Amino acid sequence: MIIGAQGFTIRDYAQNEADFRETAKKLHDIGYKTLQVSAFGDIDPHIIREICDENGLSIIITHTNPQLILENTEKVIENHRIFGTNHVGIGMMPQKYTGSLEGMRAFLKDFGPAADKLHDAGMKLHYHNHGFEYEKFDGKCLIDHMAEETDPAKWGFILDVYWTQYGGRSPQVQIEKMAGRIDVIHFKDMKMHGHEQRFAAVMDGNMDFKSIIEACEKTGIQYAMIEQDNCYDRNPFDELKLSAENLLRAGCTF
């Protein structure tokens, strides 16, 4: 499995062209060859692609503004062709849809035409989960309803193993339940600080990454993007370096 950097981890260092040039070089120097574009500043997609090419970084997937997906799908398609990827990610359903089964279904209905357009362009819309998708409705977690009520050809899932653990389900079980629906997964770890759950570098926390990696290999997931929403012990680049070192020892590759 190929490991890459989730841009949200280094978002504070990718808000303008000059900073992103330095950031891309640092990712290259660590050894990263793949990247998810997420939460970057207002940088022209051509410039992002140029900087990535200069540093040997392939853009695998994005997190794209939901309103842009909804209101200007054609622009999203154009941007992703510039990036060189067919995977369009949505980081979370807008808050107005959360908290009910009816809301989730309204989200799927509203974004259905965009998913259709992306599919017609040879692309796919991917949904990234947090913890609230594990609330149960009619005896079933919301994320399970979502998987059952979407077309696998048009909707994928960027499963976030931290938030799955946070939501109370084994990431290994979730990965196996979603076999064939996950092209890209998010790896982040969880550690305790007193009574507080904290994000941690991969394999520097308490999650069972041996089982997680085995489930990924079993179900054929190709890319794992390393993400850390907040960094407590080190700066984001050192955390990405530690995560990579640990995963390389576990048999993953850049």
N, C-alpha and C positions, 0 to 999 in steps of 0.2 A: 504494500500500500504506500502511495506517495503522500508525503506530508508537505503542507504548505503553510503560508502565513495568512491569517485572517486579518484584513486591514483594520478592522475595528480595534484590534489590540494597539496599533500604532497610529490611531486616528489623530492624536494631538500633534503628530509629526508629519501629517499629510494634508495640511489645510491650504497649502499654496505650493506652487511649482518648485521653488527653491528648496523648501523643506522636504518635499517628496523626493527630490533628486538625492538628497543626503540619506533619506530613509531607505530608498531602493538600494543604494550602494551598501548600506549596513546589512540589509537582508541578504544581498548577494554574498557579502563577506562571511556571513554565518553559514551559508550554503544553500539557502532557499532558492528554488527554481520555479515555484508556483505561488500564486497570490490570489486572494479574494479582494476585490475592490469594495470597500464598505466604509461609509461615514467620512469619505474624503471631502476636502473643501471644493470650491468651485474651480476645478481645473479642467481644461478642455480634454475630452477623451483622447484626441490625437496626441496630446502631450503626455498623458498618462501612458498610452501605449508606447510612445517613443522612449520614455524613461525606462519602462519595463524591458523593452527590447535591448536597450543599452546595457542593462544589468542582468540579462539572461533570465528574466522572470516572465512566465506565461500566466496570463489572467485566466483562471479556471471558471470563476463564477463571480457574481456580484451580490450585494444587497442594494436594491434600487428603491428610490422613493415610491411608496405605494401610489401617491397621487399622480406621479408621472406615468406609472404603469397603467393606471386607470384612465387618465385623460389624454395621454399622448403615447400610445403603444408604439406607433411608428417611429418616434424618436428613440424609444428604448431599443427597438430592433436595430436602428442605425448605430446607436452607441455600442451595442454588443457586437456588431459586425466590425466596428473599429477595434474593439478590445480583442476580438478573435475568439469569442466564446459563445456557445449556444445556451448557456445556463444563466437564467435570470432569477435572482433570489429576492424574496420579500422577507424583511427581518421580523415582522410581526403584523398581524392584522390590525388595522387602526382601532383605537380604543372603543369607538362607538359600536363595534361589532362584538366585543368581548362580554363574557358573563352569562351567555345563554346559548342554547342549541339553535334558537331562532336567529340570533345574531350571527353565529357561525355560518348558517345557511344563507343569510343575506350577504355575507362576505363572499362566499363561493359564487353566488348568483351575480353579484356586482362585478367580480373580477373574472367571471367566466368568459366574456367576450375577449378580454385581453389574453387569457390563456389560449383561446382559439386562434387569435391572430399570431401569437408567438409560435404556436404549433405549425401554423401554415407557413411561417417563415423558417421552419426547421429548428425552432428553439423550444425550450420548456420552462415553465414557471415553477419555482421551487419555494416551498414554505418552510421557514425557520421557526421552531417552537421555543417557547419559554416554559414556565411552570404552570401557567393557568390552563393550558390545554389538557392538563391531567385532572381537572375537575370533572366529576361524573354527572351525566345527564341521562336519564332513562337507563341507569345501571351501567353505563359505558363511558369511558373517558372521551372527552371532546376530540382528542387527536385520533382516536379510533373511528369516530363518526366521520371526521374529515377524510381519513384514508379510504373509508368505504364509499363515500359520496363524491369522490373525484376520479377522473379518468387517468389511469397511470401513464398514458401517452402524453398527457398535457400537464399533469401536476406531479412534481416530485417533492421530496422532503429533505431539507438540510437538518438532519437530526442533531440536536445539541445534547451531548451526553450529560453535561452538568445539569441542565435544566430538567432533563428526564429523571435523573437521580433526585433532584430537588422536589420534583413532582410526585415521588414515591414509587416509581417503577424502575426495575432493573434495566439499565441501558442495554445489556446483552439481550434481554427478553424483547425490548422494543425494537432493536436492530433486526432480530429474527422475525418478529411480527411484520416488519416492513420490508422484508426481502424483496428486492427488485424495484423498490421505490426510492432508494437512497443512492445517488451518484456521488454526493459530497457530504461528509459528516463533519461536525465540529467537535474537536477534542479540547476539553479544559478539565481541570481537576478541582476537587473540593477538599479544603482542609478546615480544621476547627481552630478558632482563636478564642479561648474561653467558651462562652456560650454562642459565639458568632460563627456562622458559616462564611468562609472566604474562598474566593477564586484562587487557584494555585497553578503553577506550572505543571504540565502533564507528568504524572508519575512522581510528583513532589507532594501529593496529597493522599487522600484515603480511598479513592475510587479504585475499583478492580479493573485496571486497564489490561491485565492479561486476558480476562474473559471478554472485554470489549474488543480488543484487537482480534481475538479468535473469531468472534461473531462477525466482525467486518470482513475477515478473510473468507469465512464460510459463505457469506452472502454476496461476495464480489464487489464490495465498495472500493472504488479506485482511489479517491482522494480524501484525506483528512486535513482540514484546515485548523491550525492551532489558534485558539482564541482565548484571550484573558480580558474580561470586561474591565477589571481594575487590578492593578499590580501593587502589592503591599510590601514585598520583601526586596524586590529589585526593580530596575527600570524595565520597560517593556521589551527592549532588545535583549537584555540579559535573560529575561523570562522566556522569550522565544528561543534563545540559544539553549537554555537548560532543557526545555521541552523537547527540542530537536535531538539533543544528545541522548536523552533518555529513550526516545522513540527509535532512534537509530540502533541503540543497543538491543531494543526489543524486536528488531527485524524489519522495521519500516525503512523507507528510503526517501531521498530527496527527489 
